[in-house]
Amino acid sequence: MRSDYIKNNQDINDKRGMRKLRSSQMVIIVSSVLEIIAVFLPAASIYGRSFNLIKPNGSFGPGIIFIIIAIFTILLTLLKKRVFVLILSILGVILALQQYVSINSVSNDVNIGIGMFLTIAYQVAVLVGAILLFINLGKEK
C-alpha cells in the first residue's frame, strides 16, 4: 500500500518535471558553493600578512575565476550537461594546483592558508562528482 503511494507520487513528480537530484549532482553543487566561500578565506600569509584569492594585491585575483567556474558548474550540473561539467571540473583542478604552485614558489617564507587547501579540496570533490555524474548519466542513455 505504501509503495503504491510512493510510486504514484514519483510518477506525478516526473510528469511535473520535478526530478530528484542525484547524489553526484549534490556533491558537485555543495562543493561548488563551499568553494565560493573558500576563495574568501586566507590562501597564504607572508611576513604576518594574509592574502585571499579574491584580492591578493589589491587587484582582482584568481578567486574570481574560481567563482565563475563554480557558478557555471552548478548551472551545467542542474542542466545535466555532463561533458561540460567534467571539462570545467578538470580546468578547476588544474587552475587550483597551478595557483598552489605559484603561491608556494614566491618565497620560502610563504605559509599556505586554509583557503588554498579548501579550494583544492573542493575542486577535487567537484571532479569526483563530475566523474560520477558522467558515469551515471551515461548509463541512462
LOFI-79349 format. One line per field, with one value per atom (N, C-alpha, C, O): atom name; residue in one letter; x, y, z; residue number from 1. Coordinates in Angstrom, 3 decimals. Layout:
BEGIN
a (CA;...);
r (A;...);
x (X;...);
y (Y;...);
z (Z;...);
k (NUM;...);
! end
This chain:
BEGIN
a (N;CA;C;O;N;CA;C;O;N;CA;C;O;N;CA;C;O;N;CA;C;O;N;CA;C;O;N;CA;C;O;N;CA;C;O;N;CA;C;O;N;CA;C;O;N;CA;C;O;N;CA;C;O;N;CA;C;O;N;CA;C;O;N;CA;C;O;N;CA;C;O;N;CA;C;O;N;CA;C;O;N;CA;C;O;N;CA;C;O;N;CA;C;O;N;CA;C;O;N;CA;C;O;N;CA;C;O;N;CA;C;O;N;CA;C;O;N;CA;C;O;N;CA;C;O;N;CA;C;O;N;CA;C;O;N;CA;C;O;N;CA;C;O;N;CA;C;O;N;CA;C;O;N;CA;C;O;N;CA;C;O;N;CA;C;O;N;CA;C;O;N;CA;C;O;N;CA;C;O;N;CA;C;O;N;CA;C;O;N;CA;C;O;N;CA;C;O;N;CA;C;O;N;CA;C;O;N;CA;C;O;N;CA;C;O;N;CA;C;O;N;CA;C;O;N;CA;C;O;N;CA;C;O;N;CA;C;O;N;CA;C;O;N;CA;C;O;N;CA;C;O;N;CA;C;O;N;CA;C;O;N;CA;C;O;N;CA;C;O;N;CA;C;O;N;CA;C;O;N;CA;C;O;N;CA;C;O;N;CA;C;O;N;CA;C;O;N;CA;C;O;N;CA;C;O;N;CA;C;O;N;CA;C;O;N;CA;C;O;N;CA;C;O;N;CA;C;O;N;CA;C;O;N;CA;C;O;N;CA;C;O;N;CA;C;O;N;CA;C;O;N;CA;C;O;N;CA;C;O;N;CA;C;O;N;CA;C;O;N;CA;C;O;N;CA;C;O;N;CA;C;O;N;CA;C;O;N;CA;C;O;N;CA;C;O;N;CA;C;O;N;CA;C;O;N;CA;C;O;N;CA;C;O;N;CA;C;O;N;CA;C;O;N;CA;C;O;N;CA;C;O;N;CA;C;O;N;CA;C;O;N;CA;C;O;N;CA;C;O;N;CA;C;O;N;CA;C;O;N;CA;C;O;N;CA;C;O;N;CA;C;O;N;CA;C;O;N;CA;C;O;N;CA;C;O;N;CA;C;O;N;CA;C;O;N;CA;C;O;N;CA;C;O;N;CA;C;O;N;CA;C;O;N;CA;C;O;N;CA;C;O;N;CA;C;O;N;CA;C;O;N;CA;C;O;N;CA;C;O;N;CA;C;O;N;CA;C;O;N;CA;C;O;N;CA;C;O;N;CA;C;O;N;CA;C;O;N;CA;C;O;N;CA;C;O;N;CA;C;O;N;CA;C;O;N;CA;C;O;N;CA;C;O;N;CA;C;O;N;CA;C;O;N;CA;C;O;N;CA;C;O;N;CA;C;O;N;CA;C;O;N;CA;C;O;N;CA;C;O;N;CA;C;O);
r (M;M;M;M;R;R;R;R;S;S;S;S;D;D;D;D;Y;Y;Y;Y;I;I;I;I;K;K;K;K;N;N;N;N;N;N;N;N;Q;Q;Q;Q;D;D;D;D;I;I;I;I;N;N;N;N;D;D;D;D;K;K;K;K;R;R;R;R;G;G;G;G;M;M;M;M;R;R;R;R;K;K;K;K;L;L;L;L;R;R;R;R;S;S;S;S;S;S;S;S;Q;Q;Q;Q;M;M;M;M;V;V;V;V;I;I;I;I;I;I;I;I;V;V;V;V;S;S;S;S;S;S;S;S;V;V;V;V;L;L;L;L;E;E;E;E;I;I;I;I;I;I;I;I;A;A;A;A;V;V;V;V;F;F;F;F;L;L;L;L;P;P;P;P;A;A;A;A;A;A;A;A;S;S;S;S;I;I;I;I;Y;Y;Y;Y;G;G;G;G;R;R;R;R;S;S;S;S;F;F;F;F;N;N;N;N;L;L;L;L;I;I;I;I;K;K;K;K;P;P;P;P;N;N;N;N;G;G;G;G;S;S;S;S;F;F;F;F;G;G;G;G;P;P;P;P;G;G;G;G;I;I;I;I;I;I;I;I;F;F;F;F;I;I;I;I;I;I;I;I;I;I;I;I;A;A;A;A;I;I;I;I;F;F;F;F;T;T;T;T;I;I;I;I;L;L;L;L;L;L;L;L;T;T;T;T;L;L;L;L;L;L;L;L;K;K;K;K;K;K;K;K;R;R;R;R;V;V;V;V;F;F;F;F;V;V;V;V;L;L;L;L;I;I;I;I;L;L;L;L;S;S;S;S;I;I;I;I;L;L;L;L;G;G;G;G;V;V;V;V;I;I;I;I;L;L;L;L;A;A;A;A;L;L;L;L;Q;Q;Q;Q;Q;Q;Q;Q;Y;Y;Y;Y;V;V;V;V;S;S;S;S;I;I;I;I;N;N;N;N;S;S;S;S;V;V;V;V;S;S;S;S;N;N;N;N;D;D;D;D;V;V;V;V;N;N;N;N;I;I;I;I;G;G;G;G;I;I;I;I;G;G;G;G;M;M;M;M;F;F;F;F;L;L;L;L;T;T;T;T;I;I;I;I;A;A;A;A;Y;Y;Y;Y;Q;Q;Q;Q;V;V;V;V;A;A;A;A;V;V;V;V;L;L;L;L;V;V;V;V;G;G;G;G;A;A;A;A;I;I;I;I;L;L;L;L;L;L;L;L;F;F;F;F;I;I;I;I;N;N;N;N;L;L;L;L;G;G;G;G;K;K;K;K;E;E;E;E;K;K;K;K);
x (0.823;0.000;0.872;0.666;1.845;2.725;3.578;3.812;4.043;4.874;4.077;4.635;2.779;1.934;1.819;1.847;1.688;1.602;2.892;2.849;4.030;5.322;5.492;5.944;5.136;5.267;4.377;4.805;3.144;2.236;2.784;2.707;3.338;3.914;5.128;5.325;5.940;7.085;6.633;7.223;5.580;5.049;4.528;4.761;3.823;3.294;4.437;4.399;5.459;6.597;7.359;7.827;7.491;8.165;7.380;7.971;6.044;5.231;5.333;5.243;5.521;5.656;7.061;7.288;7.997;9.372;10.199;11.329;9.651;10.363;11.091;10.529;12.299;13.070;14.064;14.558;14.348;15.308;16.715;17.037;17.528;18.923;19.664;19.391;20.578;21.434;22.436;22.700;22.984;23.975;25.214;25.834;25.582;26.738;26.459;27.363;25.234;24.882;24.944;25.393;24.497;24.553;26.001;26.315;26.881;28.302;28.874;29.597;28.557;29.069;28.539;29.304;27.247;26.635;27.147;27.523;27.168;27.634;29.113;29.510;29.918;31.353;31.597;32.492;30.826;30.982;30.612;31.292;29.539;29.141;30.211;30.563;30.723;31.773;33.064;33.812;33.319;34.496;34.372;35.351;33.180;32.963;33.283;33.868;32.910;33.230;34.733;35.312;35.364;36.791;37.701;38.759;37.314;38.200;38.283;39.172;37.362;37.408;38.263;38.594;38.618;39.451;40.921;41.286;41.765;43.189;43.830;43.814;44.387;45.038;46.516;47.115;47.107;48.529;48.817;48.068;49.924;50.396;51.908;52.603;52.380;53.814;54.135;53.495;55.116;55.537;54.370;54.266;53.489;52.385;51.192;50.235;51.223;50.127;49.415;50.059;48.086;47.314;46.732;46.422;46.591;46.013;44.980;45.167;43.888;42.926;43.024;43.836;42.204;42.278;41.456;41.550;40.659;39.846;40.662;40.729;41.279;42.076;43.422;43.630;44.334;45.593;46.482;47.141;46.512;47.380;46.592;47.140;45.344;44.520;43.815;42.867;44.271;43.600;42.918;43.204;42.026;41.280;42.210;43.072;42.015;42.875;42.152;41.054;42.762;42.190;40.922;40.233;40.606;39.374;38.142;37.153;38.193;37.074;36.867;35.732;37.968;37.865;37.270;36.444;37.690;37.132;35.638;34.876;35.215;33.782;32.996;31.921;33.527;32.854;32.755;31.706;33.855;33.836;32.805;32.065;32.751;31.803;30.361;29.523;30.068;28.692;28.283;27.187;29.160;28.843;28.738;27.919;29.564;29.496;28.148;27.546;27.674;26.366;25.257;24.405;25.272;24.229;24.240;23.192;25.428;25.521;25.197;24.715;25.458;25.083;23.566;23.019;22.895;21.429;20.820;19.758;21.497;21.029;21.496;21.143;22.293;22.825;23.678;23.594;24.478;25.431;26.744;27.679;26.799;27.882;29.252;30.232;29.357;30.662;31.216;32.396;30.380;30.828;31.188;32.136;30.432;30.744;32.101;32.901;32.358;33.642;34.788;35.838;34.605;35.640;35.917;37.074;34.854;35.045;35.712;36.522;35.380;35.990;37.468;38.277;37.829;39.242;39.992;41.096;39.398;40.001;40.174;41.207;39.180;39.256;40.366;41.071;40.530;41.604;42.967;43.870;43.113;44.386;44.698;45.830;43.704;43.929;44.246;45.090;43.577;43.835;45.255;45.951;45.679;47.036;48.082;49.135;47.792;48.709;48.828;49.917;47.718;47.725;48.514;49.242;48.368;49.126;50.629;51.400;51.034;52.455;52.948;54.056;52.125;52.501;52.694;53.671;51.788;51.903;53.112;53.850;53.298;54.380;55.760;56.738;55.850;57.149;57.555;58.653;56.712;57.021;58.215;59.145;58.185;59.248;59.209;58.197;60.309;60.327;59.538;59.185;59.258;58.542;57.025;56.304;56.531;55.086;54.485;54.972;53.425;52.646;51.321;50.556;51.062;49.806;48.678;48.783;47.598;46.477;45.365;45.393;44.398;43.270;42.440;41.874;42.363;41.591;42.111;41.328;43.436;44.021;43.783;43.438;43.973;43.747;42.288;41.995;41.378;39.959;39.564;38.740;40.135;39.843;40.266;39.522;41.451;41.915;41.019;40.620;40.702;39.876;38.496;37.994;37.884;36.551;36.608;35.672;37.677;37.813;37.946;37.369;38.701;38.832;37.483;37.128;36.732;35.403;34.466;33.669;34.557;33.745;34.141;33.278;35.437;35.902;35.384;34.937;35.437;34.910;33.409;32.920;32.685;31.256;30.971;30.014;31.800;31.616;31.871;31.168;32.876;33.138;31.963;31.523;31.461;30.298;29.067;28.309;28.866;27.740;27.890;26.918;29.105;29.379;29.046;28.431;29.461;29.193;27.701;27.135;27.055;25.643;24.743;23.834;24.976;24.131;24.420;23.556;25.635;25.975;25.218;24.884;24.948;24.203;22.736;22.087;22.206;20.799;20.537;19.456;21.534;21.301;21.533;21.377);
y (-1.183;0.000;1.254;2.161;1.297;2.466;2.600;3.709;1.474;1.529;2.042;2.714;1.734;2.275;3.785;4.496;4.275;5.716;6.406;7.434;5.838;6.424;6.387;7.366;5.274;5.147;6.163;6.773;6.353;7.321;8.741;9.526;9.072;10.400;10.611;11.704;9.572;9.696;9.910;10.707;9.196;9.379;10.795;11.412;11.314;12.683;13.687;14.615;13.505;14.423;14.358;15.386;13.166;13.046;13.765;14.367;13.699;14.380;15.893;16.616;16.373;17.812;18.307;19.516;17.411;17.805;17.970;18.456;17.572;17.692;16.380;15.463;16.287;15.073;15.290;16.398;14.233;14.320;14.496;14.012;15.198;15.336;14.068;13.459;13.687;12.544;12.939;14.121;11.947;12.235;12.892;13.739;12.517;13.149;14.629;15.458;14.955;16.356;17.132;18.278;16.510;17.178;17.423;18.479;16.452;16.623;17.807;18.630;17.891;18.985;20.325;21.281;20.408;21.678;22.133;23.294;21.242;21.609;21.991;22.981;21.216;21.526;22.852;23.603;23.145;24.413;25.599;26.625;25.462;26.543;26.746;27.881;25.652;25.763;26.331;27.024;26.043;26.610;28.127;28.853;28.595;30.046;30.694;31.776;30.047;30.574;30.497;31.411;29.404;29.177;30.228;30.527;30.792;31.776;33.076;33.893;33.269;34.459;34.251;35.212;33.004;32.693;32.936;32.963;33.112;33.355;32.193;31.050;32.499;31.482;31.368;30.307;32.462;32.451;33.601;34.574;33.455;34.562;34.637;33.625;35.852;36.087;37.291;38.338;37.123;38.172;38.700;39.901;37.783;38.149;38.774;39.175;38.864;39.458;38.367;37.600;38.301;37.267;37.783;38.966;36.861;37.173;36.125;34.940;36.562;35.587;35.540;36.250;34.709;34.551;35.588;35.667;36.374;37.381;38.622;39.037;39.214;40.426;40.267;40.827;39.503;39.261;40.491;40.662;41.338;42.522;43.808;44.813;43.780;44.958;44.939;45.694;44.083;43.922;42.565;41.708;42.374;41.117;39.968;40.070;38.872;37.714;36.529;36.673;35.354;34.147;33.656;32.784;34.197;33.803;34.097;33.367;35.160;35.498;34.384;34.022;33.844;32.751;31.514;30.824;31.230;30.085;30.265;29.304;31.472;31.732;31.534;30.936;32.033;31.874;30.399;29.937;29.656;28.221;27.516;26.658;27.871;27.234;27.518;26.616;28.748;29.100;28.354;27.799;28.342;27.611;26.105;25.424;25.594;24.173;23.841;22.816;24.699;24.469;24.487;23.600;25.495;25.600;24.413;23.847;24.039;22.922;21.587;20.663;21.484;20.277;20.149;19.063;21.251;21.220;20.896;20.280;21.314;21.024;19.654;19.230;18.968;17.633;17.612;16.674;18.623;18.682;18.078;18.796;16.766;16.049;16.311;16.382;16.455;16.679;18.041;18.156;19.062;20.403;20.489;21.180;19.790;19.758;19.098;19.571;18.018;17.329;18.219;18.263;18.922;19.825;20.956;21.274;21.562;22.648;22.163;22.878;20.967;20.455;20.143;20.393;19.608;19.370;20.695;20.820;21.672;23.001;23.604;24.207;23.446;23.975;23.343;24.038;22.023;21.344;21.817;22.066;21.939;22.403;23.817;24.103;24.702;26.075;26.140;26.931;25.313;25.311;24.829;25.416;23.767;23.266;24.247;24.415;24.892;25.906;27.073;27.608;27.464;28.564;28.178;28.999;26.941;26.446;26.503;26.981;26.017;26.039;27.478;27.799;28.331;29.743;30.422;31.145;30.202;30.811;30.251;30.986;28.955;28.292;28.686;28.623;29.091;29.421;30.880;31.268;31.686;33.106;33.270;34.019;32.571;32.709;31.529;30.837;31.306;30.252;30.655;29.805;31.946;32.453;32.411;32.836;31.907;31.860;30.660;29.535;30.922;29.857;29.740;30.700;28.549;28.326;28.292;27.626;29.019;29.130;28.138;27.405;28.138;27.215;27.438;26.487;28.673;28.971;28.243;27.777;28.139;27.452;25.952;25.307;25.400;23.962;23.591;22.579;24.415;24.134;24.284;23.517;25.250;25.426;24.192;23.712;23.680;22.468;21.284;20.518;21.130;20.005;20.038;19.010;21.220;21.313;21.107;20.555;21.535;21.288;19.800;19.293;19.102;17.654;16.978;16.036;17.439;16.882;17.118;16.245;18.289;18.575;17.634;17.141;17.384;16.474;15.056;14.398;14.585;13.250;13.195;12.229;14.230;14.288;14.327;13.711;15.050;15.137;13.789;13.413;13.065;11.733;10.802;10.056;10.850;10.021;10.416;9.551;11.704;12.173;11.689;11.255;11.765;11.315;9.826;9.411;9.042;7.591;7.313;6.524;7.952;7.683;8.115;7.376;9.291;9.750;8.957;8.819;8.440;7.613;6.288;5.743;5.771;4.528;4.696;3.740;5.925;6.175;6.102;5.704;6.491;6.605;5.310;5.251);
z (0.000;0.000;0.000;-0.806;0.909;0.989;-0.267;-0.745;-0.801;-2.000;-3.199;-4.066;-3.258;-4.333;-4.216;-5.220;-2.980;-2.747;-3.198;-3.875;-2.821;-3.204;-4.717;-5.311;-5.346;-6.793;-7.507;-8.486;-7.028;-7.640;-7.507;-8.452;-6.339;-6.152;-7.052;-7.582;-7.227;-8.120;-9.554;-10.282;-9.965;-11.316;-11.504;-12.544;-10.501;-10.575;-10.648;-11.456;-9.805;-9.816;-11.136;-11.626;-11.719;-13.007;-14.105;-15.002;-14.033;-15.032;-14.894;-15.886;-13.670;-13.437;-13.761;-13.806;-13.985;-14.248;-12.988;-13.047;-11.849;-10.577;-10.323;-9.724;-10.760;-10.551;-9.434;-9.228;-8.724;-7.637;-8.208;-9.293;-7.447;-7.837;-7.457;-6.422;-8.282;-7.983;-6.913;-6.696;-6.254;-5.216;-5.815;-5.171;-7.035;-7.678;-7.965;-7.869;-8.309;-8.523;-7.214;-7.185;-6.143;-4.844;-4.416;-3.867;-4.664;-4.336;-5.109;-4.547;-6.370;-7.204;-6.725;-6.589;-6.468;-6.073;-4.711;-4.552;-3.733;-2.396;-2.422;-1.807;-3.124;-3.207;-3.916;-3.527;-4.935;-5.648;-4.771;-4.788;-4.009;-3.096;-2.018;-1.697;-1.467;-0.456;-1.047;-0.358;-2.302;-2.960;-3.090;-2.912;-3.397;-3.484;-2.142;-2.099;-1.061;0.271;0.532;1.120;0.095;0.381;-0.244;0.309;-1.381;-2.024;-1.229;-1.467;-0.286;0.557;1.808;2.502;2.095;3.245;2.915;1.740;3.917;3.658;2.889;3.346;1.728;0.898;1.220;1.044;1.694;2.031;2.978;3.064;3.681;4.505;4.370;4.283;4.356;4.266;5.141;5.045;5.978;6.913;7.745;7.998;8.168;9.041;8.340;9.003;7.040;6.272;5.466;4.751;5.585;4.897;3.592;3.452;2.635;1.328;0.980;1.257;0.371;-0.130;-1.652;-2.246;-2.278;-3.731;-4.493;-5.717;-3.793;-4.469;-4.796;-5.953;-3.785;-3.979;-3.272;-2.196;-3.877;-3.181;-3.047;-2.022;-4.048;-4.024;-4.221;-4.674;-3.892;-4.109;-5.456;-5.674;-6.355;-7.639;-7.654;-6.818;-8.596;-8.626;-8.959;-9.832;-8.242;-8.391;-8.987;-9.524;-8.896;-9.500;-8.807;-9.336;-7.643;-6.965;-7.793;-7.722;-8.576;-9.468;-10.493;-10.802;-11.018;-11.994;-11.326;-11.923;-10.080;-9.362;-9.126;-9.230;-8.812;-8.598;-9.889;-9.877;-10.999;-12.299;-12.669;-13.119;-12.479;-12.774;-11.894;-12.374;-10.615;-9.699;-10.101;-10.076;-10.467;-10.868;-12.135;-12.205;-13.131;-14.359;-14.108;-14.725;-13.208;-12.872;-12.237;-12.556;-11.345;-10.720;-11.768;-11.793;-12.628;-13.654;-14.605;-14.915;-15.067;-16.005;-15.334;-15.990;-14.042;-13.306;-13.232;-13.426;-12.953;-12.896;-14.257;-14.339;-15.319;-16.677;-17.173;-18.273;-16.349;-16.652;-17.921;-18.715;-18.104;-19.220;-18.735;-18.380;-18.725;-18.064;-18.664;-17.923;-19.964;-20.594;-20.188;-19.857;-20.210;-19.840;-18.355;-17.980;-17.519;-16.086;-15.868;-15.061;-16.576;-16.456;-16.933;-16.292;-18.034;-18.553;-17.569;-17.291;-17.043;-16.071;-14.791;-14.201;-14.366;-13.135;-13.339;-12.446;-14.484;-14.787;-14.863;-14.332;-15.516;-15.602;-14.211;-13.921;-13.358;-11.996;-11.179;-10.447;-11.296;-10.564;-11.064;-10.266;-12.367;-12.938;-12.460;-12.072;-12.486;-12.030;-10.540;-10.119;-9.743;-8.303;-8.005;-7.178;-8.675;-8.463;-8.970;-8.354;-10.091;-10.620;-9.653;-9.450;-9.062;-8.096;-6.846;-6.289;-6.413;-5.259;-5.533;-4.701;-6.693;-7.058;-7.172;-6.743;-7.749;-7.909;-6.559;-6.364;-5.643;-4.319;-3.573;-2.917;-3.685;-2.960;-3.478;-2.733;-4.746;-5.328;-5.110;-5.507;-4.499;-4.289;-3.364;-3.663;-2.245;-1.253;-0.299;-0.191;0.385;1.403;2.639;3.456;2.781;3.949;3.794;4.697;2.670;2.426;3.144;3.027;3.884;4.525;3.793;3.703;3.271;2.554;3.583;4.613;3.291;4.215;3.925;2.937;4.808;4.727;3.461;2.922;2.983;1.776;0.555;-0.272;0.432;-0.714;-0.624;-1.614;0.580;0.749;0.507;-0.129;1.019;0.808;-0.652;-1.150;-1.338;-2.761;-3.545;-4.400;-3.257;-3.944;-3.576;-4.453;-2.303;-1.861;-2.509;-2.964;-2.549;-3.149;-4.657;-5.234;-5.301;-6.738;-7.020;-7.983;-6.187;-6.356;-6.100;-6.808;-5.109;-4.841;-6.017;-6.360;-6.636;-7.827;-8.961;-9.687;-9.117;-10.163;-9.925;-10.864;-8.699;-8.377;-8.664;-9.250;-8.251;-8.542;-10.031;-10.500;-10.782;-12.237;-12.905;-13.843;-12.420;-12.970;-12.681;-13.556;-11.450;-11.106;-11.916;-12.355;-12.114;-12.931;-14.364;-14.982;-14.893;-16.245;-16.395;-17.377;-15.412;-15.460;-15.295;-16.052;-14.311;-14.037;-15.178;-15.558;-15.730;-16.840;-18.110;-18.976;-18.211;-19.365;-19.342;-20.395;-18.147;-18.010;-18.385;-18.810;-18.226;-18.545;-20.037;-20.472;-20.813;-22.259;-22.986;-24.206);
k (1;1;1;1;2;2;2;2;3;3;3;3;4;4;4;4;5;5;5;5;6;6;6;6;7;7;7;7;8;8;8;8;9;9;9;9;10;10;10;10;11;11;11;11;12;12;12;12;13;13;13;13;14;14;14;14;15;15;15;15;16;16;16;16;17;17;17;17;18;18;18;18;19;19;19;19;20;20;20;20;21;21;21;21;22;22;22;22;23;23;23;23;24;24;24;24;25;25;25;25;26;26;26;26;27;27;27;27;28;28;28;28;29;29;29;29;30;30;30;30;31;31;31;31;32;32;32;32;33;33;33;33;34;34;34;34;35;35;35;35;36;36;36;36;37;37;37;37;38;38;38;38;39;39;39;39;40;40;40;40;41;41;41;41;42;42;42;42;43;43;43;43;44;44;44;44;45;45;45;45;46;46;46;46;47;47;47;47;48;48;48;48;49;49;49;49;50;50;50;50;51;51;51;51;52;52;52;52;53;53;53;53;54;54;54;54;55;55;55;55;56;56;56;56;57;57;57;57;58;58;58;58;59;59;59;59;60;60;60;60;61;61;61;61;62;62;62;62;63;63;63;63;64;64;64;64;65;65;65;65;66;66;66;66;67;67;67;67;68;68;68;68;69;69;69;69;70;70;70;70;71;71;71;71;72;72;72;72;73;73;73;73;74;74;74;74;75;75;75;75;76;76;76;76;77;77;77;77;78;78;78;78;79;79;79;79;80;80;80;80;81;81;81;81;82;82;82;82;83;83;83;83;84;84;84;84;85;85;85;85;86;86;86;86;87;87;87;87;88;88;88;88;89;89;89;89;90;90;90;90;91;91;91;91;92;92;92;92;93;93;93;93;94;94;94;94;95;95;95;95;96;96;96;96;97;97;97;97;98;98;98;98;99;99;99;99;100;100;100;100;101;101;101;101;102;102;102;102;103;103;103;103;104;104;104;104;105;105;105;105;106;106;106;106;107;107;107;107;108;108;108;108;109;109;109;109;110;110;110;110;111;111;111;111;112;112;112;112;113;113;113;113;114;114;114;114;115;115;115;115;116;116;116;116;117;117;117;117;118;118;118;118;119;119;119;119;120;120;120;120;121;121;121;121;122;122;122;122;123;123;123;123;124;124;124;124;125;125;125;125;126;126;126;126;127;127;127;127;128;128;128;128;129;129;129;129;130;130;130;130;131;131;131;131;132;132;132;132;133;133;133;133;134;134;134;134;135;135;135;135;136;136;136;136;137;137;137;137;138;138;138;138;139;139;139;139;140;140;140;140;141;141;141;141);
! end
